[in-house]
């Protein structure tokens, strides 16, 4: 991969204009989403793992569980090591025919308040051969200091 996804810290002049800060934050998150989707679509699962922090929490919930506020996930990884194990299992041990995916991430929404990490959500569609998965990514991004 070799690219920098997040580009903090920003110069003081930029930080003093909240409108410019919001545009740059949105750009950083969209850049992250693009790298995230590309790693999955190109089956670079170990590159995908590197997009997560060591203390990441990765949970895939069904729509029904999310709407009922039930925390039981279809996939539940409590840290980067568990995410790496999942990627390894998909890449090395799963038995399935070759598959091709295309992730489309759009409609980014960023809720950033001073003094806390930005909450973000985006619509997502993943196409796997003839099947579609639709949902929403909801995440909190740790920006490099």
C-alpha positions, 0 to 999 in steps of 0.5 A, spaced: 500 500 500 505 504 502 500 511 502 499 515 507 491 515 509 491 520 514 495 526 514 495 530 521 498 534 524 495 541 520 498 548 520 496 552 525 493 557 520 488 551 517 486 549 524 484 556 526 478 556 520 473 551 522 470 550 515 477 549 512 478 544 518 471 540 516 473 540 509 480 537 510 477 532 515 472 530 510 477 529 505 481 525 510 476 520 511 474 519 504 481 517 502 481 512 508 474 509 505 477 509 498 484 505 501 479 501 505 475 499 499 481 498 495 484 493 499 478 489 500 476 489 493 484 487 491 484 482 496 490 485 500 487 483 506 493 484 510 494 491 507 486 492 510 488 490 517 494 495 517 488 500 516 486 499 523 489 501 530 492 496 535 485 497 540 480 497 534 474 494 535 471 491 528 463 489 529 459 487 523 451 487 526 445 485 522 440 490 521 435 487 525 440 487 531 443 494 530 435 497 530 434 493 536 440 495 540 443 488 540 450 488 541 451 480 538 455 481 532 456 476 526 463 478 526 466 481 533 474 482 533 476 486 539 483 488 537 487 488 531 490 481 532 483 479 532 482 482 525 489 480 523 486 472 524 480 474 521 484 476 515 488 470 515 482 465 515 479 468 509 485 468 505 489 462 507 483 457 510 477 458 507 474 454 502 470 457 496 471 459 489 475 465 486 471 471 488 471 478 486 468 484 490 467 491 489 465 496 495 462 502 493 462 507 499 458 514 499 454 519 502 459 520 508 457 524 514 462 526 519 460 529 526 466 532 529 466 536 535 471 539 538 475 535 543 473 528 541 474 523 535 470 524 529 464 519 528 462 518 521 458 514 517 457 512 510 453 508 506 456 501 503 454 496 498 459 490 496 457 486 490 460 479 490 459 476 483 451 476 483 450 477 490 449 484 493 450 486 501 448 493 503 449 497 509 452 502 513 459 503 516 459 507 522 466 508 525 470 513 530 477 515 527 483 516 531 487 521 527 494 521 528 497 527 532 
